[in-house]
Amino acid sequence: MYRAARATDASIGTTAIFSFCTDPGTLGDAAWMACYLTTGKHMALYWSVGTVLLLLAITAPVSLAFGFGGAAAARSSVAPLRWFGKTYIALVRGVPDIAYFLFFVIALDQAFEYVRHKVKCPDWDQPIRQGNDFVVCAAAKLPLGNAPQWMHETYGFFLAVLTFALVFGAFAANVLYGAMRAVPRAQMETAEAYGLTRRQCFWRILVPQMWVFALPGLSNLWMVLVKATPLLFLLGVEDIVYWARELGGAKTPRFTDYPHGDWRMWYFLALLVFYLFLTWVSERVLARVMARLTHGQATVAGEAARKAA
Amino acid sequence: MSCWETLADYGLRSLGYGERLLPRSDFTLCQQVVLIGSGMIWNIYFGVLALLSGFFLATAAAVGKASTNPVLQRLSNGFIFVFRGSPLFIQFFFAYFLFVALKGVSPVFDAFSAAWLGALIVLFLNTAAYSGEIFYGALQSVPKGDMEAADAYGLAGWARFRRITWPTMLRLAWPAYTNEAIFLFHATTLVYFSGFPALQQRGDALYYASYFADKTFNPFVPYPILAIYFILVTLGILALFGLVNRRLNRHLPQEQRARMKFRPNLLR
């Protein structure tokens, strides 16, 4: 279990960026603030902002791929594949997603360890579930008990990304499934009339045309994904919420060069502004993408764009 | 210990009645079902009160956003953007620490840093913003003919709003508003994971579910129980809102009525 192995507090070096930061007690307000905001722990906070952006950058394409796979499977003519796709889409509806986040992390972790246990320790005779304990042999632990700290952190992040991708993949599958059905039937009939195979119809006619129908749903999903990133905190990753709580708490002169009162409110205000900014930028970009995608499409917006040109 | 005794001990545990100590070993299925169910009281409390109070602010925000007064419009726009544009999780954290800071200023704010009031306020504002956007969308799609008919009947101002615009807006918004209600109930699970302390382990359903998952290292029992509870709540909301939907659509011919459509619920 990576949670148990998490280090309590990484001791991060306190090398200062500015040369005048050697004795913070004597500084004026602006200089003190400049020094305060560039301490090692604040650098960790800025890195964790990078973690959030990295999570978005990895999760968005991966869950889009999962979603595409799910939607394609749900349309498949092979019955088991279709059932799988439909189940995947239906599974994530109706239940608070945060429950999935808490559930998947433990479940995935145990699934990996279980598989490794079966492969690596075939002659292990004790049961894996001993009452309330989940016991696998030492060689099957993930990451290995003697692995360095960064391995534990990376594994935790990996599990988080996989969980996000699974959950958002199901949402994306639902959106894409709807978008595929929204492509005008006449387009597909024309393709069939031209003698295209099922596969060709799918890749050459359906897929290029579905994006314009999928985009409103997908952009909504993107917004939701952006707003879901603070849940990383619940998955045990040292993310911005963790650091904001850590750094904002009241500090006494005994333990730090920069004593201050309880500033957590201001840290979370900064996070709030950060997310609002992210939303604002996304809204702008998605509006442009939509304008680009409607170009030349047989929809109302596409027709309006053609007339305007 | 029989299941009835467990129910008597833990049925109202989330409110602080009954047995104080949570089970620590030999967890039975009955204990998990009862305690998680006990936690659902809080989810329903938050959901119902936030929804009821949020409805009025949502209407105000929608009318403000649709109004021609630039001040009102900007105010409503800003309100909706702030609460829809940032994660509810961060809003909870910020509100909690804000209330804690205010507590130092005046004892009036003491109650606000407790979940029952502080989290309720956040949920109230949040759902008002989301529903406000839904209502605004509906307000924009009120049929022109309806308004012209109202003019022809000599209705204006408040009377026109009360008798024509508002009911039509509700009718158009209702399917989406139903989803928002379901979505809000799901969001109530965030409360005890976001700063607000569960005093004496009085938490909501997810709080107890994760307690059991942590203690037993087995997520396959408590989370499905939680899921079943939420599916029941979801079905309840669908039934209740379906009744209202029928009433709102009662003057329309069958095929024109707005269908209740269950959309996937996303987190906020």
Contacts between the chains, C-beta under 8 A, distances in Angstrom:
chain1	res1	chain2	res2	distance
A	1	B	217	7.6
A	92	B	264	6.8
A	93	B	262	7.5
A	93	B	264	4.7
A	93	B	265	6.7
A	94	B	227	7.8
A	94	B	230	7.0
A	94	B	231	5.3
A	94	B	234	5.5
A	94	B	265	7.2
A	95	B	186	7.7
A	95	B	226	7.7
A	95	B	227	4.4
A	95	B	230	5.5
A	95	B	231	6.9
A	96	B	186	3.9
A	96	B	187	7.7
A	96	B	189	4.7
A	96	B	206	7.0
A	96	B	226	7.8
A	96	B	230	5.9
A	96	B	267	7.6
A	97	B	186	7.1
A	97	B	265	7.7
A	97	B	266	7.1
A	97	B	267	4.5
A	98	B	186	7.7
A	98	B	189	5.3
A	98	B	190	6.2
A	98	B	193	7.3
A	98	B	206	6.7
A	98	B	267	6.5
A	99	B	189	6.9
A	99	B	206	6.3
A	99	B	209	7.0
A	99	B	223	5.4
A	99	B	226	5.5
A	99	B	227	6.5
A	99	B	230	7.7
A	102	B	206	7.6
A	102	B	209	7.8
A	102	B	210	5.6
A	102	B	213	6.8
A	102	B	219	7.2
A	102	B	223	7.0
A	103	B	213	7.7
A	103	B	219	4.8
A	103	B	223	4.4
A	106	B	213	6.4
A	106	B	217	7.3
A	106	B	219	4.4
A	107	B	219	5.5
A	107	B	220	7.2
A	110	B	217	7.9
A	129	B	218	7.5
A	132	B	25	7.6
A	132	B	27	7.3
A	132	B	215	6.9
A	132	B	216	4.5
A	132	B	217	6.2
A	132	B	218	6.9
A	133	B	217	6.3
A	134	B	217	4.7
A	134	B	218	7.5
A	170	B	264	7.9
A	171	B	264	6.0
A	171	B	266	6.2
A	174	B	264	5.3
A	220	B	266	7.7
A	221	B	266	7.2
A	224	B	266	4.4
A	224	B	267	6.4
A	224	B	268	7.1
A	226	B	87	7.9
A	227	B	86	7.0
A	227	B	87	4.0
A	227	B	88	7.4
A	227	B	89	8.0
A	227	B	267	7.3
A	227	B	268	6.0
A	228	B	87	7.1
A	228	B	267	5.4
A	229	B	87	7.4
A	230	B	87	5.0
A	230	B	89	4.3
A	230	B	90	5.5
A	231	B	89	6.5
A	231	B	267	7.6
A	233	B	89	7.8
A	234	B	193	5.9
A	241	B	89	7.4
A	241	B	90	7.5
A	241	B	93	6.8
A	244	B	93	7.6
A	245	B	93	7.8
A	248	B	97	7.3
A	262	B	97	7.4
A	262	B	100	7.1
A	262	B	101	6.7
A	264	B	93	7.8
A	264	B	97	4.3
A	264	B	100	7.9
A	265	B	94	6.7
A	265	B	97	4.0
A	265	B	98	5.1
A	265	B	100	7.5
A	265	B	101	5.0
A	268	B	90	6.1
A	268	B	93	4.7
A	268	B	94	3.9
A	268	B	97	5.8
A	269	B	94	6.0
A	271	B	90	5.1
A	271	B	93	7.7
A	271	B	94	7.5
A	272	B	82	7.9
A	272	B	86	5.0
A	272	B	90	5.4
A	272	B	91	7.1
A	272	B	94	5.5
A	275	B	85	6.9
A	275	B	86	4.4
A	275	B	87	5.8
A	275	B	90	6.1
A	276	B	81	7.3
A	276	B	82	6.6
A	276	B	85	4.8
A	276	B	86	5.3
A	279	B	81	7.9
A	279	B	85	3.8
A	279	B	86	7.1
A	280	B	85	7.0
